[in-house]
Amino acid sequence: MIHQKQMLHHFKISTTAYVFFCFTLIITTKTTQAATDPSYIVYNCPNTTTFSPNTTYQRNLNKLLSLLSSNSTNKNGFYYTTVGENNPENTVYGAFLCRGDLTPKACNDCVSVASKQILQNCPREKESVIWLAECMIRYSNLSFFNVAAEVPVFALTNTGSVMEQNRFMQLLADTMNTAVVEAVKGGGDKKFGTKKANFSSFQTLYTLAQCTPDLSNSGCEKCLTIATNELPSCCSGKQGGRALIPSCNIRYEFYPFYHEMSVPAPEEPRPNPQGTVDF
């Protein structure tokens, strides 16, 4: 298990060269409860390897996207599959990841939209990834299962600024690191963590960290380290921000952009027909 103190090194400006992009994310509404949001964020499809239309690869890709959509009600919000294994030149590997708090229906809705948008934005590339607000779809002609991706890294920031920036960045580091620890120690079902903290009497900070559950704990930590390293340089003193990598993602806001998980209350002891008490 990774302890919180070990994660504090995540918040430093990375000196390693990564493919890095910075965008402005304008938040126009702040609701008191997270809502289903299948809106597009960003995509990446390098044109180094392309395929021709009406080919076996395209047919396999279409089949793969259909399989991803039809399996997007899986309870853990993640699915990885392969199409065309008997023909290596035309094999397609793909996966989706939904935000860890989504219902199966919300995940299905997001993946269905993403599977259409990725082809619209990346119609000929063999390797592509697209992020919507609540899910990600990724495919490639190379297997990426159990592999922690390091690139591309997309950082997005809210335009609003906070007061007392030094105190805020320390609180963000502490709170995000707790969410990271929770995500890293997750098992093969979900690697997802959230944490909130009070910044002031009227401002609550919400943080989230997530990895694809195929990663090992060390692979998840590696990916989230890259993601958190971007926050001081892209989002210092900003009211919200996120970093997106194909294998993991992090986000923070001053409003509840995820549904908080409630722990069911224990059932009251009740007598059974034999007169003894069940627990």
C-alpha positions as CSV (number, residue, x, y, z in Angstrom):
1,M,0.0,0.0,0.0
2,I,1.2,3.5,-0.8
3,H,1.0,6.0,2.0
4,Q,0.0,9.6,1.5
5,K,3.5,10.9,2.4
6,Q,5.0,8.9,-0.5
7,M,2.6,10.7,-2.9
8,L,3.6,14.2,-2.0
9,H,6.3,14.2,-4.6
10,H,3.7,14.1,-7.3
11,F,3.2,17.9,-7.1
12,K,6.3,19.2,-8.8
13,I,6.8,20.5,-12.2
14,S,7.9,17.6,-14.4
15,T,11.3,17.9,-16.0
16,T,10.7,15.0,-18.4
17,A,9.6,15.8,-21.9
18,Y,6.0,14.7,-22.5
19,V,3.7,15.5,-25.4
20,F,1.7,18.3,-23.6
21,F,-1.2,20.4,-24.6
22,C,-2.9,23.2,-22.6
23,F,-6.5,24.2,-23.2
24,T,-8.9,26.5,-21.5
25,L,-12.0,24.9,-20.1
26,I,-14.7,27.4,-19.3
27,I,-17.3,26.3,-16.8
28,T,-20.6,28.0,-17.5
29,T,-22.7,26.3,-14.9
30,K,-22.2,25.1,-11.4
31,T,-24.8,22.6,-10.2
32,T,-25.1,21.2,-6.8
33,Q,-25.1,17.7,-8.1
34,A,-23.1,16.1,-10.9
35,A,-25.2,15.5,-14.0
36,T,-24.8,13.1,-17.0
37,D,-22.6,15.0,-19.4
38,P,-21.5,13.2,-22.6
39,S,-20.0,16.4,-24.1
40,Y,-16.8,16.2,-26.1
41,I,-13.5,17.4,-24.5
42,V,-10.5,16.4,-26.7
43,Y,-9.2,13.8,-29.1
44,N,-5.9,12.6,-30.4
45,C,-5.2,10.6,-33.5
46,P,-1.6,10.7,-34.8
47,N,-1.6,10.1,-38.6
48,T,1.7,8.1,-38.5
49,T,-0.3,4.9,-39.2
50,T,-3.4,5.1,-41.3
51,F,-5.8,2.6,-43.0
52,S,-7.7,2.8,-46.3
53,P,-11.5,2.9,-46.4
54,N,-13.5,-0.3,-47.0
55,T,-10.6,-2.5,-45.8
56,T,-10.5,-5.4,-43.3
57,Y,-9.0,-3.0,-40.7
58,Q,-12.0,-0.7,-41.0
59,R,-14.4,-3.6,-40.7
60,N,-12.6,-4.8,-37.7
61,L,-12.6,-1.3,-36.2
62,N,-16.4,-0.9,-36.7
63,K,-16.9,-4.3,-35.1
64,L,-14.7,-3.3,-32.1
65,L,-16.6,-0.1,-31.5
66,S,-19.8,-2.0,-31.6
67,L,-18.5,-4.4,-29.0
68,L,-17.4,-1.6,-26.8
69,S,-20.8,0.0,-26.9
70,S,-22.6,-3.2,-26.3
71,N,-20.5,-4.0,-23.3
72,S,-20.6,-0.5,-21.8
73,T,-23.1,-1.5,-19.1
74,N,-20.4,-3.5,-17.3
75,K,-20.5,-2.7,-13.6
76,N,-16.9,-1.6,-13.4
77,G,-17.2,0.8,-16.3
78,F,-14.2,-0.6,-18.2
79,Y,-13.9,-3.1,-21.1
80,Y,-11.0,-4.2,-23.3
81,T,-11.3,-6.3,-26.3
82,T,-9.6,-7.4,-29.5
83,V,-10.9,-8.0,-33.0
84,G,-9.1,-9.8,-35.8
85,E,-6.6,-11.8,-33.8
86,N,-6.0,-14.3,-36.6
87,N,-4.8,-11.6,-38.9
88,P,-2.1,-9.5,-37.1
89,E,-1.9,-6.8,-39.8
90,N,-5.6,-6.0,-39.3
91,T,-5.9,-6.6,-35.6
92,V,-7.6,-3.8,-33.6
93,Y,-7.3,-3.5,-29.8
94,G,-9.7,-1.2,-28.0
95,A,-11.1,-0.2,-24.6
96,F,-13.4,2.3,-22.9
97,L,-13.2,3.7,-19.4
98,C,-16.2,5.5,-17.7
99,R,-15.9,7.7,-14.7
100,G,-16.0,5.5,-11.7
101,D,-19.2,6.9,-10.2
102,L,-21.4,6.5,-13.3
103,T,-24.4,4.2,-13.5
104,P,-24.3,1.5,-16.2
105,K,-26.9,3.5,-18.2
106,A,-24.9,6.8,-18.0
107,C,-21.7,4.9,-19.0
108,N,-23.6,3.3,-22.0
109,D,-24.8,6.7,-23.1
110,C,-21.4,8.2,-23.0
111,V,-19.6,5.3,-24.8
112,S,-22.3,5.3,-27.5
113,V,-21.7,9.0,-28.2
114,A,-17.9,8.6,-28.0
115,S,-17.8,5.6,-30.4
116,K,-19.5,7.8,-33.1
117,Q,-17.4,10.9,-32.4
118,I,-14.1,9.1,-32.5
119,L,-14.7,8.0,-36.1
120,Q,-15.9,11.5,-37.1
121,N,-12.7,13.0,-35.7
122,C,-10.3,10.2,-36.5
123,P,-11.6,8.6,-39.7
124,R,-8.4,7.0,-41.0
125,E,-6.0,6.6,-38.1
126,K,-5.2,3.2,-36.7
127,E,-4.5,4.7,-33.3
128,S,-6.9,7.1,-31.7
129,V,-8.3,8.2,-28.3
130,I,-11.2,10.5,-27.4
131,W,-12.3,11.9,-24.1
132,L,-15.8,13.0,-23.3
133,A,-16.7,14.6,-20.0
134,E,-17.5,11.2,-18.4
135,C,-15.7,8.5,-20.5
136,M,-12.8,7.7,-22.8
137,I,-12.5,5.4,-25.8
138,R,-9.2,4.2,-27.1
139,Y,-8.1,1.9,-29.9
140,S,-4.8,0.9,-31.6
141,N,-3.3,-1.6,-33.9
142,L,-0.9,-2.5,-31.0
143,S,-1.9,-4.2,-27.8
144,F,-1.9,-1.8,-24.8
145,F,-3.5,-4.0,-22.1
146,N,-1.6,-3.8,-18.8
147,V,0.6,-1.0,-20.2
148,A,0.6,2.4,-18.5
149,A,0.5,5.0,-21.2
150,E,2.7,8.1,-20.7
151,V,1.6,10.1,-23.7
152,P,-0.3,12.0,-24.8
153,V,-1.0,14.3,-21.9
154,F,-3.8,16.8,-22.2
155,A,-4.2,19.5,-19.4
156,L,-7.3,21.6,-19.2
157,T,-8.0,24.4,-16.8
158,N,-10.9,26.5,-15.5
159,T,-10.4,30.2,-16.1
160,G,-11.5,31.2,-12.6
161,S,-8.7,32.0,-10.0
162,V,-8.6,31.5,-6.3
163,M,-7.4,33.7,-3.5
164,E,-4.5,32.6,-1.3
165,Q,-2.9,30.6,-4.1
166,N,-0.1,29.0,-2.0
167,R,-2.5,27.7,0.6
168,F,-4.8,26.5,-2.1
169,M,-2.1,24.6,-4.0
170,Q,-1.0,22.9,-0.8
171,L,-4.6,21.9,0.0
172,L,-4.9,20.6,-3.6
173,A,-1.8,18.6,-3.3
174,D,-2.9,17.0,0.0
175,T,-6.4,16.3,-1.2
176,M,-5.5,15.0,-4.6
177,N,-2.8,12.8,-3.2
178,T,-5.4,11.1,-1.0
179,A,-7.6,10.5,-4.1
180,V,-4.6,9.1,-5.9
181,V,-3.8,6.7,-3.1
182,E,-7.3,5.4,-3.1
183,A,-7.2,4.9,-6.9
184,V,-3.8,3.2,-6.8
185,K,-4.9,0.6,-4.2
186,G,-8.0,-0.3,-6.1
187,G,-8.2,-3.8,-7.5
188,G,-9.1,-5.2,-10.9
189,D,-12.7,-4.0,-10.6
190,K,-12.1,-0.2,-10.3
191,K,-9.1,2.0,-9.7
192,F,-11.0,5.2,-8.7
193,G,-10.7,7.6,-5.8
194,T,-12.3,10.9,-4.7
195,K,-11.6,13.2,-1.9
196,K,-13.1,16.6,-0.9
197,A,-11.8,19.2,1.6
198,N,-13.0,22.7,2.8
199,F,-10.9,25.6,1.4
200,S,-13.1,28.2,3.1
201,S,-16.4,28.3,4.9
202,F,-18.2,28.5,1.5
203,Q,-15.8,26.7,-0.8
204,T,-15.3,23.0,-1.0
205,L,-12.6,21.4,-3.1
206,Y,-13.5,18.2,-5.0
207,T,-10.8,15.9,-6.4
208,L,-10.8,12.7,-8.4
209,A,-8.2,10.3,-9.7
210,Q,-8.8,7.2,-11.8
211,C,-6.8,4.6,-13.7
212,T,-7.9,1.8,-16.1
213,P,-8.3,-1.2,-13.8
214,D,-6.1,-3.4,-16.0
215,L,-3.0,-1.6,-14.7
216,S,-1.0,-2.9,-11.8
217,N,-0.7,-0.7,-8.7
218,S,2.7,0.5,-9.8
219,G,1.5,1.2,-13.3
220,C,-1.4,3.2,-12.0
221,E,0.9,5.2,-9.7
222,K,3.2,5.9,-12.6
223,C,0.4,7.2,-14.8
224,L,-1.1,9.4,-12.0
225,T,2.3,10.8,-11.1
226,I,2.7,12.1,-14.7
227,A,-0.9,13.5,-14.5
228,T,-0.4,15.3,-11.1
229,N,3.0,16.6,-12.2
230,E,1.1,18.8,-14.7
231,L,-1.1,20.6,-12.3
232,P,1.3,23.1,-10.9
233,S,2.4,24.3,-14.4
234,C,-1.0,24.3,-16.1
235,C,-3.5,25.0,-13.3
236,S,-1.7,26.9,-10.5
237,G,-4.2,28.9,-8.6
238,K,-7.1,28.0,-10.9
239,Q,-10.5,27.0,-9.6
240,G,-10.6,23.8,-11.6
241,G,-8.4,21.6,-13.8
242,R,-7.8,18.2,-15.2
243,A,-5.1,16.1,-16.8
244,L,-6.0,13.3,-19.3
245,I,-3.8,10.4,-20.2
246,P,-5.1,7.3,-22.0
247,S,-4.4,5.1,-18.9
248,C,-5.5,7.5,-16.2
249,N,-7.0,10.9,-15.4
250,I,-7.3,13.4,-12.6
251,R,-9.6,16.4,-12.0
252,Y,-10.5,19.0,-9.4
253,E,-13.2,21.6,-9.1
254,F,-15.0,23.8,-6.6
255,Y,-18.3,22.1,-7.3
256,P,-19.3,18.4,-7.1
257,F,-18.7,17.2,-10.6
258,Y,-19.0,13.5,-9.5
259,H,-21.7,11.7,-7.5
260,E,-20.5,11.1,-4.0
261,M,-20.6,7.5,-3.0
262,S,-22.8,6.8,0.0
263,V,-22.1,3.9,2.3
264,P,-25.3,1.9,3.0
265,A,-26.3,2.0,6.7
266,P,-26.1,-1.4,8.4
267,E,-29.3,-3.3,8.7
268,E,-30.9,-3.5,12.1
269,P,-30.8,-7.0,13.7
270,R,-34.0,-8.8,13.1
271,P,-35.5,-12.0,14.6
272,N,-35.7,-15.0,12.3
273,P,-38.6,-17.5,12.4
274,Q,-36.7,-19.7,14.8
275,G,-36.5,-16.9,17.3
276,T,-32.7,-16.2,17.1
277,V,-31.2,-13.0,15.8
278,D,-29.6,-12.6,12.4
279,F,-26.9,-10.0,11.7
